[in-house]
Amino acid sequence: MADFFHFRDKAFLKNVYFLPMKTFLLGFSLLVTPLFAAPPEGSTSLFNGKNFNGWWGAATENPAEYLALPAEKLAAKKKKSLENIAKHWKVSDGIIHNDGHGLFLTTEKNYSNFELSLEFKLDPKADSGIYLRGIPQVQLWDTTEAGGSWKHGAKKGSGGLWNNPKGTPGREPLVHADKPVGEWNAIVIKLVGEKVTIYLNEKLIVDQAKLYNYFDKKGPLPKAGPIQLQTHGAPVQWRNIYVK
């Protein structure tokens, strides 16, 4: 049953009276599977469960450059990107699916200081991530040896600030907190100024570490930018995406 609930729903579970009937439990689980978890207090949903309203597509590109485009050129860029999004991203049963290719799903809105919470599920050999203010990245990947990324540090787990300079705090997660490939993971990311704190499946894995600007290693982070869901290599699924 744990897989059917967001980790914030433990209080709900404690108040449910389970009858000693396997058929009841099975029927109940089928009913709750497609439901979204309640939003964290004070948050708003970034995904309406139906389509990609509020999103466009961008690659690993400097947000300072495309956000500086004239309004008409930026609007045209966003409109064109949706053709690519339609090829590689879809919504089914309230879940976002990506085939492991294409542009990255990118919020229309730009965010400064925020707390992002979401759930993700990886296929074998998936290599994904989350860009903060358009800056890579919180690393999400298949952490098994069969995943093929141990040489890059996948053995230590998801959630690290992988594009930070080697040896800097936060580049590697404090603990391996991933669930087995094919199961849902819950991640909470808090960005304040240039400092990032991350919990993966309720375990602290990054503790107020500086996020370096990938596009200007000696420069500051952008004051604001989009949130991006990055993916390549294998399919990834996303749900329950909230920000505050």
RAPECOR-V166679 format. One record per pair of residues at least 12 apart in sequence whose ideal C-beta (glycine too) atoms are under 7 Angstrom apart, sorted by sequence separation. I is the first residue (numbers start at 1). J is the second residue. If there is no record, write none. Layout:
i: <I & I>
j: <J & J>
This chain:
i: <128 & 142 & 143 & 160 & 36 & 88 & 89 & 128 & 141 & 160 & 187 & 195 & 196 & 88 & 127 & 143 & 159 & 195 & 87 & 126 & 143 & 158 & 185 & 186 & 195 & 196 & 89 & 126 & 156 & 157 & 185 & 194 & 85 & 125 & 141 & 156 & 194 & 84 & 85 & 122 & 124 & 140 & 157 & 159 & 84 & 139 & 153 & 157 & 85 & 120 & 122 & 139 & 156 & 157 & 158 & 138 & 139 & 157 & 56 & 81 & 111 & 124 & 125 & 127 & 179 & 58 & 124 & 125 & 138 & 139 & 177 & 57 & 177 & 4 & 56 & 57 & 137 & 56 & 100 & 137 & 170 & 177 & 194 & 57 & 104 & 136 & 194 & 1 & 4 & 9 & 57 & 159 & 175 & 177 & 4 & 8 & 174 & 175 & 6 & 174 & 5 & 8 & 173 & 174 & 52 & 143 & 173 & 174 & 143 & 161 & 170 & 52 & 144 & 142 & 159 & 170 & 51 & 169 & 50 & 159 & 158 & 59 & 49 & 58 & 59 & 161 & 57 & 58 & 159 & 160 & 57 & 159 & 165 & 57 & 58 & 157 & 161 & 164 & 47 & 57 & 55 & 56 & 161 & 55 & 138 & 163 & 55 & 56 & 54 & 55 & 54 & 124 & 132 & 36 & 34 & 122 & 130 & 132 & 34 & 138 & 46 & 121 & 121 & 121 & 121 & 132 & 119 & 120 & 119 & 119 & 120 & 118 & 63 & 63 & 117 & 115 & 116 & 115 & 60 & 135 & 40 & 114 & 113 & 135 & 136 & 113 & 132 & 135 & 113 & 135 & 135 & 133 & 134 & 133 & 135 & 133 & 134 & 133 & 134 & 137 & 134 & 136 & 132 & 131 & 130 & 131 & 130 & 130 & 131 & 130 & 129 & 128 & 128 & 127 & 127 & 126 & 125 & 126 & 128 & 125 & 126 & 124 & 126 & 112 & 116 & 123 & 112 & 123 & 6 & 111 & 123 & 110 & 122 & 110 & 110 & 111 & 120 & 121 & 120 & 120 & 107 & 106 & 107 & 118 & 119 & 119 & 106 & 118 & 105 & 118 & 104 & 105 & 104 & 117 & 104 & 104 & 116 & 115 & 114 & 115 & 114 & 100 & 101 & 100 & 111 & 98 & 100 & 100 & 100 & 99 & 98 & 97 & 98 & 97 & 96 & 95 & 96 & 96 & 95 & 94 & 62 & 64 & 63 & 63 & 63 & 58 & 7 & 3 & 6 & 3 & 7 & 47 & 7 & 46 & 45 & 46 & 45 & 46 & 44 & 43 & 44 & 43 & 44 & 43 & 40 & 42 & 37 & 39 & 36 & 40 & 6>
j: <140 & 154 & 155 & 172 & 49 & 101 & 102 & 141 & 154 & 173 & 200 & 208 & 209 & 102 & 141 & 157 & 173 & 209 & 102 & 141 & 158 & 173 & 200 & 201 & 210 & 211 & 105 & 142 & 172 & 173 & 201 & 210 & 102 & 142 & 158 & 173 & 211 & 102 & 103 & 140 & 142 & 158 & 175 & 177 & 103 & 158 & 172 & 176 & 105 & 140 & 142 & 159 & 176 & 177 & 178 & 159 & 160 & 178 & 78 & 103 & 133 & 146 & 147 & 149 & 201 & 81 & 147 & 148 & 161 & 162 & 200 & 81 & 201 & 29 & 81 & 82 & 162 & 82 & 126 & 163 & 196 & 203 & 220 & 84 & 131 & 163 & 221 & 29 & 32 & 37 & 85 & 187 & 203 & 205 & 33 & 37 & 204 & 205 & 37 & 205 & 37 & 40 & 205 & 206 & 85 & 176 & 206 & 207 & 178 & 196 & 206 & 89 & 181 & 181 & 198 & 209 & 91 & 209 & 91 & 200 & 200 & 103 & 94 & 103 & 104 & 206 & 103 & 104 & 205 & 206 & 104 & 206 & 212 & 105 & 106 & 205 & 209 & 212 & 96 & 106 & 105 & 106 & 211 & 106 & 189 & 214 & 107 & 108 & 107 & 108 & 108 & 181 & 189 & 94 & 93 & 181 & 189 & 191 & 94 & 198 & 107 & 182 & 183 & 184 & 185 & 196 & 184 & 185 & 185 & 186 & 187 & 187 & 133 & 134 & 188 & 188 & 189 & 190 & 136 & 211 & 117 & 191 & 191 & 213 & 214 & 192 & 211 & 214 & 193 & 221 & 222 & 221 & 222 & 222 & 225 & 224 & 225 & 225 & 226 & 230 & 228 & 230 & 227 & 227 & 227 & 228 & 228 & 229 & 230 & 230 & 230 & 230 & 231 & 232 & 233 & 233 & 233 & 234 & 236 & 234 & 235 & 234 & 236 & 223 & 227 & 234 & 224 & 235 & 119 & 224 & 236 & 224 & 236 & 225 & 226 & 227 & 236 & 237 & 237 & 238 & 226 & 226 & 227 & 238 & 239 & 240 & 228 & 240 & 228 & 241 & 228 & 229 & 229 & 242 & 230 & 231 & 243 & 243 & 243 & 244 & 244 & 231 & 232 & 232 & 243 & 231 & 233 & 234 & 235 & 235 & 235 & 235 & 236 & 237 & 237 & 237 & 238 & 239 & 239 & 239 & 215 & 222 & 222 & 225 & 226 & 228 & 186 & 183 & 186 & 184 & 201 & 241 & 202 & 241 & 241 & 242 & 242 & 243 & 242 & 242 & 243 & 243 & 244 & 244 & 242 & 244 & 240 & 242 & 240 & 244 & 240>
